């Protein structure tokens, strides 16, 4: 009979480690890119956060009048709890005709179906003024997140406020495929809206 070696073998590494790269594990955070888009049914248009590069039902939010529009994007309910922490970033493109003035602001929240809890307080973006040769631009907003536990069944929410002055055409893009909108187009601007949220990797370090 073969002799059994008296040797202790190290435990297998948890499968979760395979989903993070070295940098994620070293700093304890992994970033997930949520993409803003819309779906449309006979009941109307819904604003959604997801992780796939799909075609949005509506490419951008368009207006030809002054005022503030409020867009609320919700993710699907989380199927496992996650803890958000660190600095989040929101990238988006805006455009306008003639001399339109456009400004945006946003809040990041978690939503449990009844109550919204703010994770990243209101951040106000710069005002973009359209001009000949430059009818659109990309903007990037940073959010210092309060460490927040998103429980199973809860959702991530992005509330975006789009303000425009005057009667010139304005547009905010929200198409993961980055297609041209009604006034939002060109090589230097895209209709894709991307929200980058850092989550604790929680791999037992």
ABEGO torsion letter per residue (X at the ends): XBBBBBBBBBBBBBAAAAABBAAAAAAGBBBBBBBBBBBBBAAEBBBBBBABBBBBABABBBBABBEBBBBBBBBBBBABBBBBBEBBBBBBBBBBBEABBBBBBBBBBBBAGABBBBABBBBBBBBBBBBBGBABBBBBBBBBBBBBBBBBGBBBBBBBBBBBBEABBBBBBBBAAGBBBAABBEAABBABBBBBBBBBAGAGX
